[in-house]
């Protein structure tokens, strides 16, 4: 019984540490970004867009509305909104795109039952592609499929 309690305490402590580091990092991001007046305006517009779209989507399509609300909150919390004025639109597009993924599940199941393993694999890979694309959009970035440089950043470039 003590081992279970100690494991749970360790897990809770790890979660608290991660949340504390996240809060401190994002506080620094917001402090740096809010020194510019244009970023204050971006923050106000992002909060306004979040509230308006969530308010209109939640009664009509609750799953999509709540998904946009939480993805938008994360974009604001993480400071993605300071990348540009288009970020909340990307977040909305990412949420809509992610809502398409569950529609593949019946097709995957039917393909498996009919022993159409190639069709099943294509649907799974297409779902993973859409998931990757939507996750990048929720961060306010347009995904690119080019190889990125793995060169380490020097202290001067940070």
C-alpha positions in Angstrom: 0.0 0.0 0.0 2.9 2.4 0.8 4.5 1.7 -2.5 1.4 2.7 -4.4 1.0 5.8 -2.3 4.7 6.7 -2.9 4.3 6.1 -6.7 1.3 8.3 -6.8 3.1 11.0 -4.8 6.0 10.8 -7.2 3.7 11.1 -10.2 1.9 14.1 -8.7 5.2 15.8 -7.9 6.4 15.3 -11.5 3.2 16.8 -12.8 3.6 19.8 -10.5 7.2 20.3 -11.6 6.3 20.1 -15.3 3.4 22.5 -14.7 5.6 24.9 -12.8 8.3 24.9 -15.5 5.6 25.4 -18.2 4.1 28.3 -16.3 7.4 30.0 -15.8 8.5 29.6 -19.4 5.2 30.9 -20.7 5.3 33.8 -18.3 8.7 34.8 -19.8 7.3 34.4 -23.4 4.3 36.7 -22.6 6.5 39.3 -20.7 8.9 39.6 -23.7 6.1 39.7 -26.3 3.9 42.2 -24.5 6.6 44.8 -24.5 5.4 45.6 -28.1 2.1 47.3 -28.5 1.2 45.3 -31.5 1.4 42.1 -29.5 -1.0 43.6 -26.9 -3.4 44.1 -29.7 -2.9 40.5 -30.9 -3.6 39.2 -27.5 -6.8 41.2 -27.2 -7.9 40.1 -30.7 -7.1 36.5 -30.0 -9.1 36.4 -26.8 -12.0 38.2 -28.6 -11.9 35.6 -31.5 -11.6 32.8 -29.0 -14.7 33.9 -27.1 -16.8 34.8 -30.2 -16.1 31.6 -32.1 -16.4 29.3 -29.0 -19.7 31.0 -28.0 -21.1 30.4 -31.5 -19.7 26.9 -32.0 -20.4 25.3 -28.7 -24.3 25.4 -28.9 -24.3 24.2 -32.5 -21.4 21.7 -32.6 -20.3 21.1 -29.0 -17.3 18.9 -29.8 -15.9 21.3 -32.4 -16.6 24.3 -30.2 -15.0 22.9 -27.1 -12.0 21.6 -29.1 -11.5 25.1 -30.6 -11.9 26.6 -27.1 -9.2 24.4 -25.6 -6.9 24.6 -28.6 -7.2 28.4 -28.6 -6.5 28.6 -24.9 -3.4 26.6 -25.5 -2.3 28.8 -28.4 -2.8 31.9 -26.1 -1.1 30.2 -23.1 1.9 29.0 -25.1 2.3 32.4 -26.9 1.7 31.1 -30.4 -0.5 34.0 -31.0 2.5 36.4 -31.2 3.7 34.7 -34.4 1.1 36.7 -36.4 -2.5 37.8 -36.8 -3.3 34.6 -38.7 -2.6 32.2 -35.9 -6.2 31.9 -34.5 -7.4 31.1 -38.0 -4.8 28.3 -38.3 -6.0 27.0 -34.9 -9.6 26.9 -36.1 -8.5 25.2 -39.3 -6.5 22.7 -37.3 -9.4 21.9 -35.1 -11.8 21.4 -38.1 -9.2 19.2 -39.8 -8.8 17.1 -36.7 -12.5 16.6 -36.4 -12.3 14.7 -39.7 -10.1 11.9 -38.4 -12.8 10.0 -36.5 -14.7 9.6 -39.7 -12.0 7.3 -41.0 -12.6 4.7 -38.2 -15.6 3.0 -39.8 -13.7 2.7 -43.1 -10.6 1.2 -41.4 -12.8 -1.3 -39.6 -14.7 -2.3 -42.8 -11.4 -2.6 -44.6 -10.0 -4.9 -41.9 -13.2 -7.1 -41.9 -13.0 -7.4 -45.7 -9.3 -8.2 -45.6 -8.5 -5.1 -47.5 -5.2 -4.5 -45.7 -3.8 -2.0 -48.3 -6.9 0.1 -48.0 -6.8 0.0 -44.2 -3.1 1.0 -44.3 -3.8 3.9 -46.7 -6.6 5.2 -44.4 -4.4 4.9 -41.3 -1.5 6.7 -43.0 -3.9 9.4 -44.3 -5.3 9.8 -40.8 -1.7 10.2 -39.4 -1.0 12.8 -42.2 -4.1 14.8 -41.2 -3.2 14.5 -37.5 0.3 15.9 -38.2 -1.0 18.7 -40.4 -3.7 19.7 -37.8 -1.3 19.6 -34.9 1.0 22.0 -36.7 -1.9 24.3 -37.6 -3.0 24.3 -34.0 0.5 25.7 -33.1 -0.1 28.5 -35.7 2.4 27.1 -38.2 1.9 25.9 -41.8 3.5 22.5 -42.0 6.3 22.0 -44.5 7.6 18.7 -45.5 11.1 19.7 -46.4 14.0 18.5 -44.3 14.9 20.8 -41.6 18.4 21.6 -40.5 19.5 19.6 -37.5 22.4 22.1 -36.8 22.6 23.1 -33.2 21.9 26.7 -32.4 24.9 28.6 -31.0 24.5 30.7 -27.9 24.8 33.8 -30.1 21.8 32.8 -32.2 19.5 32.0 -29.3 
